[in-house]
């Protein structure tokens, strides 16, 4: 499962996860940033399945 999520992170991801990955990559390195972003994606997927939607990725209506 870890392999699949890391592969998913390396393709185009949401802006929020990509921003987090870039921020972590600047501080900790490329490999650690990939794993951290993959973990964030899995966490969002878990909450999305549990709650029926992912509010953190919803666009704000202005």
PDB file of N, CA, C and O in Angstrom, chain B, residues numbered from 101:
ATOM      1  N   UNK B 101       0.823  -1.182   0.000  1.00  0.00           N
ATOM      2  CA  UNK B 101       0.000   0.000   0.000  1.00  0.00           C
ATOM      3  C   UNK B 101       0.871   1.251   0.000  1.00  0.00           C
ATOM      4  O   UNK B 101       0.562   2.230  -0.680  1.00  0.00           O
ATOM      5  N   UNK B 102       1.955   1.216   0.761  1.00  0.00           N
ATOM      6  CA  UNK B 102       2.843   2.381   0.817  1.00  0.00           C
ATOM      7  C   UNK B 102       3.376   2.710  -0.569  1.00  0.00           C
ATOM      8  O   UNK B 102       3.445   3.879  -0.951  1.00  0.00           O
ATOM      9  N   UNK B 103       3.751   1.686  -1.321  1.00  0.00           N
ATOM     10  CA  UNK B 103       4.288   1.900  -2.660  1.00  0.00           C
ATOM     11  C   UNK B 103       3.269   2.621  -3.538  1.00  0.00           C
ATOM     12  O   UNK B 103       3.616   3.567  -4.245  1.00  0.00           O
ATOM     13  N   UNK B 104       2.024   2.181  -3.494  1.00  0.00           N
ATOM     14  CA  UNK B 104       0.991   2.769  -4.344  1.00  0.00           C
ATOM     15  C   UNK B 104       0.742   4.234  -3.996  1.00  0.00           C
ATOM     16  O   UNK B 104       0.550   5.062  -4.887  1.00  0.00           O
ATOM     17  N   UNK B 105       0.746   4.551  -2.722  1.00  0.00           N
ATOM     18  CA  UNK B 105       0.491   5.935  -2.316  1.00  0.00           C
ATOM     19  C   UNK B 105       1.667   6.826  -2.681  1.00  0.00           C
ATOM     20  O   UNK B 105       1.469   7.965  -3.106  1.00  0.00           O
ATOM     21  N   UNK B 106       2.887   6.327  -2.522  1.00  0.00           N
ATOM     22  CA  UNK B 106       4.062   7.114  -2.908  1.00  0.00           C
ATOM     23  C   UNK B 106       4.047   7.362  -4.412  1.00  0.00           C
ATOM     24  O   UNK B 106       4.399   8.454  -4.858  1.00  0.00           O
ATOM     25  N   UNK B 107       3.651   6.380  -5.189  1.00  0.00           N
ATOM     26  CA  UNK B 107       3.531   6.566  -6.636  1.00  0.00           C
ATOM     27  C   UNK B 107       2.461   7.612  -6.966  1.00  0.00           C
ATOM     28  O   UNK B 107       2.647   8.426  -7.870  1.00  0.00           O
ATOM     29  N   UNK B 108       1.361   7.591  -6.244  1.00  0.00           N
ATOM     30  CA  UNK B 108       0.288   8.556  -6.485  1.00  0.00           C
ATOM     31  C   UNK B 108       0.739   9.974  -6.163  1.00  0.00           C
ATOM     32  O   UNK B 108       0.344  10.918  -6.847  1.00  0.00           O
ATOM     33  N   UNK B 109       1.544  10.132  -5.149  1.00  0.00           N
ATOM     34  CA  UNK B 109       2.033  11.453  -4.747  1.00  0.00           C
ATOM     35  C   UNK B 109       2.950  12.044  -5.815  1.00  0.00           C
ATOM     36  O   UNK B 109       2.981  13.261  -5.997  1.00  0.00           O
ATOM     37  N   UNK B 110       3.691  11.202  -6.515  1.00  0.00           N
ATOM     38  CA  UNK B 110       4.653  11.702  -7.489  1.00  0.00           C
ATOM     39  C   UNK B 110       3.988  12.215  -8.758  1.00  0.00           C
ATOM     40  O   UNK B 110       4.604  12.960  -9.520  1.00  0.00           O
ATOM     41  N   UNK B 111       2.748  11.828  -8.992  1.00  0.00           N
ATOM     42  CA  UNK B 111       2.033  12.388 -10.136  1.00  0.00           C
ATOM     43  C   UNK B 111       1.412  13.710  -9.713  1.00  0.00           C
ATOM     44  O   UNK B 111       1.664  14.188  -8.607  1.00  0.00           O
ATOM     45  N   UNK B 112       0.613  14.298 -10.574  1.00  0.00           N
ATOM     46  CA  UNK B 112      -0.017  15.572 -10.218  1.00  0.00           C
ATOM     47  C   UNK B 112      -0.944  15.361  -9.029  1.00  0.00           C
ATOM     48  O   UNK B 112      -1.813  14.488  -9.041  1.00  0.00           O
ATOM     49  N   UNK B 113      -0.741  16.171  -8.015  1.00  0.00           N
ATOM     50  CA  UNK B 113      -1.567  16.070  -6.819  1.00  0.00           C
ATOM     51  C   UNK B 113      -2.300  17.381  -6.613  1.00  0.00           C
ATOM     52  O   UNK B 113      -2.142  18.326  -7.385  1.00  0.00           O
ATOM     53  N   UNK B 114      -3.086  17.424  -5.583  1.00  0.00           N
ATOM     54  CA  UNK B 114      -3.800  18.656  -5.277  1.00  0.00           C
ATOM     55  C   UNK B 114      -2.807  19.738  -4.886  1.00  0.00           C
ATOM     56  O   UNK B 114      -1.692  19.443  -4.454  1.00  0.00           O
ATOM     57  N   UNK B 115      -3.204  20.956  -5.036  1.00  0.00           N
ATOM     58  CA  UNK B 115      -2.324  22.087  -4.739  1.00  0.00           C
ATOM     59  C   UNK B 115      -1.914  22.067  -3.270  1.00  0.00           C
ATOM     60  O   UNK B 115      -0.760  22.349  -2.945  1.00  0.00           O
ATOM     61  N   UNK B 116      -2.845  21.739  -2.387  1.00  0.00           N
ATOM     62  CA  UNK B 116      -2.559  21.732  -0.955  1.00  0.00           C
ATOM     63  C   UNK B 116      -1.461  20.730  -0.620  1.00  0.00           C
ATOM     64  O   UNK B 116      -0.526  21.065   0.107  1.00  0.00           O
ATOM     65  N   UNK B 117      -1.553  19.529  -1.127  1.00  0.00           N
ATOM     66  CA  UNK B 117      -0.550  18.505  -0.836  1.00  0.00           C
ATOM     67  C   UNK B 117       0.772  18.855  -1.504  1.00  0.00           C
ATOM     68  O   UNK B 117       1.831  18.629  -0.919  1.00  0.00           O
ATOM     69  N   UNK B 118       0.734  19.402  -2.716  1.00  0.00           N
ATOM     70  CA  UNK B 118       1.962  19.801  -3.403  1.00  0.00           C
ATOM     71  C   UNK B 118       2.676  20.916  -2.654  1.00  0.00           C
ATOM     72  O   UNK B 118       3.904  20.920  -2.577  1.00  0.00           O
ATOM     73  N   UNK B 119       1.921  21.864  -2.102  1.00  0.00           N
ATOM     74  CA  UNK B 119       2.532  22.942  -1.313  1.00  0.00           C
ATOM     75  C   UNK B 119       3.189  22.390  -0.056  1.00  0.00           C
ATOM     76  O   UNK B 119       4.302  22.783   0.295  1.00  0.00           O
ATOM     77  N   UNK B 120       2.502  21.483   0.615  1.00  0.00           N
ATOM     78  CA  UNK B 120       3.070  20.873   1.819  1.00  0.00           C
ATOM     79  C   UNK B 120       4.336  20.092   1.484  1.00  0.00           C
ATOM     80  O   UNK B 120       5.326  20.151   2.214  1.00  0.00           O
ATOM     81  N   UNK B 121       4.293  19.360   0.373  1.00  0.00           N
ATOM     82  CA  UNK B 121       5.461  18.575  -0.033  1.00  0.00           C
ATOM     83  C   UNK B 121       6.650  19.485  -0.333  1.00  0.00           C
ATOM     84  O   UNK B 121       7.772  19.181   0.070  1.00  0.00           O
ATOM     85  N   UNK B 122       6.421  20.591  -1.031  1.00  0.00           N
ATOM     86  CA  UNK B 122       7.507  21.524  -1.356  1.00  0.00           C
ATOM     87  C   UNK B 122       8.094  22.149  -0.096  1.00  0.00           C
ATOM     88  O   UNK B 122       9.307  22.332   0.006  1.00  0.00           O
ATOM     89  N   UNK B 123       7.236  22.471   0.855  1.00  0.00           N
ATOM     90  CA  UNK B 123       7.697  23.068   2.111  1.00  0.00           C
ATOM     91  C   UNK B 123       8.563  22.079   2.899  1.00  0.00           C
ATOM     92  O   UNK B 123       9.613  22.449   3.425  1.00  0.00           O
ATOM     93  N   UNK B 124       8.121  20.832   2.977  1.00  0.00           N
ATOM     94  CA  UNK B 124       8.884  19.815   3.702  1.00  0.00           C
ATOM     95  C   UNK B 124      10.170  19.482   2.959  1.00  0.00           C
ATOM     96  O   UNK B 124      11.208  19.257   3.580  1.00  0.00           O
ATOM     97  N   UNK B 125      10.104  19.449   1.632  1.00  0.00           N
ATOM     98  CA  UNK B 125      11.282  19.136   0.822  1.00  0.00           C
ATOM     99  C   UNK B 125      12.391  20.157   1.029  1.00  0.00           C
ATOM    100  O   UNK B 125      13.569  19.800   1.043  1.00  0.00           O
ATOM    101  N   UNK B 126      12.027  21.415   1.190  1.00  0.00           N
ATOM    102  CA  UNK B 126      13.029  22.461   1.409  1.00  0.00           C
ATOM    103  C   UNK B 126      13.748  22.273   2.745  1.00  0.00           C
ATOM    104  O   UNK B 126      14.930  22.593   2.872  1.00  0.00           O
ATOM    105  N   UNK B 127      13.033  21.757   3.729  1.00  0.00           N
ATOM    106  CA  UNK B 127      13.628  21.596   5.061  1.00  0.00           C
ATOM    107  C   UNK B 127      14.291  20.247   5.272  1.00  0.00           C
ATOM    108  O   UNK B 127      15.375  20.168   5.849  1.00  0.00           O
ATOM    109  N   UNK B 128      13.631  19.161   4.796  1.00  0.00           N
ATOM    110  CA  UNK B 128      14.057  17.826   5.192  1.00  0.00           C
ATOM    111  C   UNK B 128      14.607  16.965   4.069  1.00  0.00           C
ATOM    112  O   UNK B 128      15.278  15.968   4.338  1.00  0.00           O
ATOM    113  N   UNK B 129      14.344  17.320   2.826  1.00  0.00           N
ATOM    114  CA  UNK B 129      14.834  16.519   1.713  1.00  0.00           C
ATOM    115  C   UNK B 129      13.699  15.892   0.919  1.00  0.00           C
ATOM    116  O   UNK B 129      12.555  15.819   1.367  1.00  0.00           O
ATOM    117  N   UNK B 130      14.060  15.445  -0.278  1.00  0.00           N
ATOM    118  CA  UNK B 130      13.073  14.959  -1.233  1.00  0.00           C
ATOM    119  C   UNK B 130      12.383  13.670  -0.780  1.00  0.00           C
ATOM    120  O   UNK B 130      11.161  13.558  -0.874  1.00  0.00           O
ATOM    121  N   UNK B 131      13.149  12.707  -0.293  1.00  0.00           N
ATOM    122  CA  UNK B 131      12.571  11.413   0.076  1.00  0.00           C
ATOM    123  C   UNK B 131      11.631  11.522   1.275  1.00  0.00           C
ATOM    124  O   UNK B 131      10.554  10.927   1.280  1.00  0.00           O
ATOM    125  N   UNK B 132      12.036  12.271   2.272  1.00  0.00           N
ATOM    126  CA  UNK B 132      11.191  12.449   3.454  1.00  0.00           C
ATOM    127  C   UNK B 132       9.918  13.196   3.074  1.00  0.00           C
ATOM    128  O   UNK B 132       8.842  12.899   3.594  1.00  0.00           O
ATOM    129  N   UNK B 133      10.036  14.161   2.172  1.00  0.00           N
ATOM    130  CA  UNK B 133       8.866  14.924   1.737  1.00  0.00           C
ATOM    131  C   UNK B 133       7.867  14.032   1.002  1.00  0.00           C
ATOM    132  O   UNK B 133       6.658  14.190   1.171  1.00  0.00           O
ATOM    133  N   UNK B 134       8.359  13.097   0.188  1.00  0.00           N
ATOM    134  CA  UNK B 134       7.466  12.179  -0.520  1.00  0.00           C
ATOM    135  C   UNK B 134       6.658  11.337   0.459  1.00  0.00           C
ATOM    136  O   UNK B 134       5.448  11.178   0.300  1.00  0.00           O
ATOM    137  N   UNK B 135       7.329  10.800   1.469  1.00  0.00           N
ATOM    138  CA  UNK B 135       6.654   9.947   2.444  1.00  0.00           C
ATOM    139  C   UNK B 135       5.664  10.760   3.276  1.00  0.00           C
ATOM    140  O   UNK B 135       4.565  10.292   3.573  1.00  0.00           O
ATOM    141  N   UNK B 136       6.056  11.973   3.651  1.00  0.00           N
ATOM    142  CA  UNK B 136       5.156  12.829   4.437  1.00  0.00           C
ATOM    143  C   UNK B 136       3.910  13.192   3.634  1.00  0.00           C
ATOM    144  O   UNK B 136       2.803  13.194   4.173  1.00  0.00           O
ATOM    145  N   UNK B 137       4.084  13.499   2.351  1.00  0.00           N
ATOM    146  CA  UNK B 137       2.937  13.832   1.503  1.00  0.00           C
ATOM    147  C   UNK B 137       2.049  12.605   1.291  1.00  0.00           C
ATOM    148  O   UNK B 137       0.824  12.722   1.249  1.00  0.00           O
ATOM    149  N   UNK B 138       2.663  11.437   1.158  1.00  0.00           N
ATOM    150  CA  UNK B 138       1.891  10.204   1.010  1.00  0.00           C
ATOM    151  C   UNK B 138       1.065   9.939   2.264  1.00  0.00           C
ATOM    152  O   UNK B 138      -0.091   9.527   2.177  1.00  0.00           O
ATOM    153  N   UNK B 139       1.656  10.173   3.414  1.00  0.00           N
ATOM    154  CA  UNK B 139       0.925   9.982   4.666  1.00  0.00           C
ATOM    155  C   UNK B 139      -0.248  10.960   4.761  1.00  0.00           C
ATOM    156  O   UNK B 139      -1.334  10.595   5.212  1.00  0.00           O
ATOM    157  N   UNK B 140      -0.024  12.190   4.338  1.00  0.00           N
ATOM    158  CA  UNK B 140      -1.095  13.187   4.360  1.00  0.00           C
ATOM    159  C   UNK B 140      -2.232  12.763   3.416  1.00  0.00           C
ATOM    160  O   UNK B 140      -3.406  12.919   3.749  1.00  0.00           O
ATOM    161  N   UNK B 141      -1.879  12.231   2.246  1.00  0.00           N
ATOM    162  CA  UNK B 141      -2.891  11.766   1.304  1.00  0.00           C
ATOM    163  C   UNK B 141      -3.697  10.610   1.892  1.00  0.00           C
ATOM    164  O   UNK B 141      -4.920  10.577   1.762  1.00  0.00           O
ATOM    165  N   UNK B 142      -3.017   9.661   2.537  1.00  0.00           N
ATOM    166  CA  UNK B 142      -3.718   8.543   3.161  1.00  0.00           C
ATOM    167  C   UNK B 142      -4.638   9.012   4.280  1.00  0.00           C
ATOM    168  O   UNK B 142      -5.746   8.500   4.435  1.00  0.00           O
ATOM    169  N   UNK B 143      -4.180   9.980   5.055  1.00  0.00           N
ATOM    170  CA  UNK B 143      -5.003  10.524   6.135  1.00  0.00           C
ATOM    171  C   UNK B 143      -6.258  11.174   5.567  1.00  0.00           C
ATOM    172  O   UNK B 143      -7.357  10.966   6.083  1.00  0.00           O
ATOM    173  N   UNK B 144      -6.097  11.963   4.502  1.00  0.00           N
ATOM    174  CA  UNK B 144      -7.256  12.595   3.871  1.00  0.00           C
ATOM    175  C   UNK B 144      -8.209  11.555   3.280  1.00  0.00           C
ATOM    176  O   UNK B 144      -9.427  11.720   3.347  1.00  0.00           O
ATOM    177  N   UNK B 145      -7.656  10.486   2.704  1.00  0.00           N
ATOM    178  CA  UNK B 145      -8.499   9.425   2.149  1.00  0.00           C
ATOM    179  C   UNK B 145      -9.293   8.736   3.254  1.00  0.00           C
ATOM    180  O   UNK B 145     -10.471   8.429   3.076  1.00  0.00           O
ATOM    181  N   UNK B 146      -8.651   8.494   4.392  1.00  0.00           N
ATOM    182  CA  UNK B 146      -9.336   7.874   5.523  1.00  0.00           C
ATOM    183  C   UNK B 146     -10.507   8.738   5.988  1.00  0.00           C
ATOM    184  O   UNK B 146     -11.625   8.248   6.145  1.00  0.00           O
ATOM    185  N   UNK B 147     -10.243  10.018   6.205  1.00  0.00           N
ATOM    186  CA  UNK B 147     -11.309  10.907   6.661  1.00  0.00           C
ATOM    187  C   UNK B 147     -12.395  11.065   5.601  1.00  0.00           C
ATOM    188  O   UNK B 147     -13.572  11.203   5.933  1.00  0.00           O
ATOM    189  N   UNK B 148     -12.007  11.046   4.337  1.00  0.00           N
ATOM    190  CA  UNK B 148     -12.998  11.130   3.271  1.00  0.00           C
ATOM    191  C   UNK B 148     -13.924   9.926   3.253  1.00  0.00           C
ATOM    192  O   UNK B 148     -15.131  10.068   3.059  1.00  0.00           O
ATOM    193  N   UNK B 149     -13.363   8.748   3.453  1.00  0.00           N
ATOM    194  CA  UNK B 149     -14.192   7.546   3.504  1.00  0.00           C
ATOM    195  C   UNK B 149     -15.050   7.521   4.765  1.00  0.00           C
ATOM    196  O   UNK B 149     -16.206   7.100   4.724  1.00  0.00           O
ATOM    197  N   UNK B 150     -14.491   7.966   5.873  1.00  0.00           N
ATOM    198  CA  UNK B 150     -15.221   7.958   7.136  1.00  0.00           C
ATOM    199  C   UNK B 150     -16.362   8.971   7.139  1.00  0.00           C
ATOM    200  O   UNK B 150     -17.472   8.664   7.575  1.00  0.00           O
ATOM    201  N   UNK B 151     -16.084  10.185   6.646  1.00  0.00           N
ATOM    202  CA  UNK B 151     -17.054  11.276   6.735  1.00  0.00           C
ATOM    203  C   UNK B 151     -17.865  11.485   5.460  1.00  0.00           C
ATOM    204  O   UNK B 151     -18.852  12.221   5.476  1.00  0.00           O
ATOM    205  N   UNK B 152     -17.472  10.858   4.369  1.00  0.00           N
ATOM    206  CA  UNK B 152     -18.200  11.019   3.118  1.00  0.00           C
ATOM    207  C   UNK B 152     -17.720  12.180   2.268  1.00  0.00           C
ATOM    208  O   UNK B 152     -18.339  12.479   1.247  1.00  0.00           O
ATOM    209  N   UNK B 153     -16.648  12.840   2.648  1.00  0.00           N
ATOM    210  CA  UNK B 153     -16.103  13.950   1.874  1.00  0.00           C
ATOM    211  C   UNK B 153     -14.876  14.522   2.556  1.00  0.00           C
ATOM    212  O   UNK B 153     -14.666  14.318   3.752  1.00  0.00           O
ATOM    213  N   UNK B 154     -14.069  15.235   1.793  1.00  0.00           N
ATOM    214  CA  UNK B 154     -12.846  15.821   2.336  1.00  0.00           C
ATOM    215  C   UNK B 154     -13.013  17.330   2.343  1.00  0.00           C
ATOM    216  O   UNK B 154     -12.893  17.981   1.305  1.00  0.00           O
ATOM    217  N   UNK B 155     -13.284  17.872   3.497  1.00  0.00           N
ATOM    218  CA  UNK B 155     -13.515  19.316   3.609  1.00  0.00           C
ATOM    219  C   UNK B 155     -12.238  20.115   3.421  1.00  0.00           C
ATOM    220  O   UNK B 155     -12.298  21.250   2.946  1.00  0.00           O
ATOM    221  N   UNK B 156     -11.092  19.565   3.775  1.00  0.00           N
ATOM    222  CA  UNK B 156      -9.830  20.301   3.682  1.00  0.00           C
ATOM    223  C   UNK B 156      -9.488  20.647   2.235  1.00  0.00           C
ATOM    224  O   UNK B 156      -8.787  21.627   1.985  1.00  0.00           O
ATOM    225  N   UNK B 157      -9.969  19.865   1.291  1.00  0.00           N
ATOM    226  CA  UNK B 157      -9.663  20.114  -0.114  1.00  0.00           C
ATOM    227  C   UNK B 157     -10.770  20.873  -0.834  1.00  0.00           C
ATOM    228  O   UNK B 157     -10.625  21.205  -2.011  1.00  0.00           O
ATOM    229  N   UNK B 158     -11.869  21.149  -0.148  1.00  0.00           N
ATOM    230  CA  UNK B 158     -12.979  21.877  -0.770  1.00  0.00           C
ATOM    231  C   UNK B 158     -12.571  23.322  -1.013  1.00  0.00           C
ATOM    232  O   UNK B 158     -11.880  23.934  -0.198  1.00  0.00           O
ATOM    233  N   UNK B 159     -13.001  23.848  -2.129  1.00  0.00           N
ATOM    234  CA  UNK B 159     -12.689  25.242  -2.454  1.00  0.00           C
ATOM    235  C   UNK B 159     -13.616  26.164  -1.682  1.00  0.00           C
ATOM    236  O   UNK B 159     -14.811  25.903  -1.545  1.00  0.00           O
ATOM    237  N   UNK B 160     -13.047  27.231  -1.190  1.00  0.00           N
ATOM    238  CA  UNK B 160     -13.836  28.208  -0.439  1.00  0.00           C
ATOM    239  C   UNK B 160     -14.707  29.008  -1.399  1.00  0.00           C
ATOM    240  O   UNK B 160     -14.239  29.438  -2.454  1.00  0.00           O
ATOM    241  N   UNK B 161     -15.938  29.204  -1.047  1.00  0.00           N
ATOM    242  CA  UNK B 161     -16.862  29.995  -1.858  1.00  0.00           C
ATOM    243  C   UNK B 161     -16.774  31.435  -1.391  1.00  0.00           C
ATOM    244  O   UNK B 161     -17.051  31.747  -0.233  1.00  0.00           O
ATOM    245  N   UNK B 162     -16.382  32.311  -2.314  1.00  0.00           N
ATOM    246  CA  UNK B 162     -16.210  33.724  -1.934  1.00  0.00           C
ATOM    247  C   UNK B 162     -17.360  34.572  -2.385  1.00  0.00           C
ATOM    248  O   UNK B 162     -17.369  35.779  -2.145  1.00  0.00           O
TER     249      UNK B 162
END
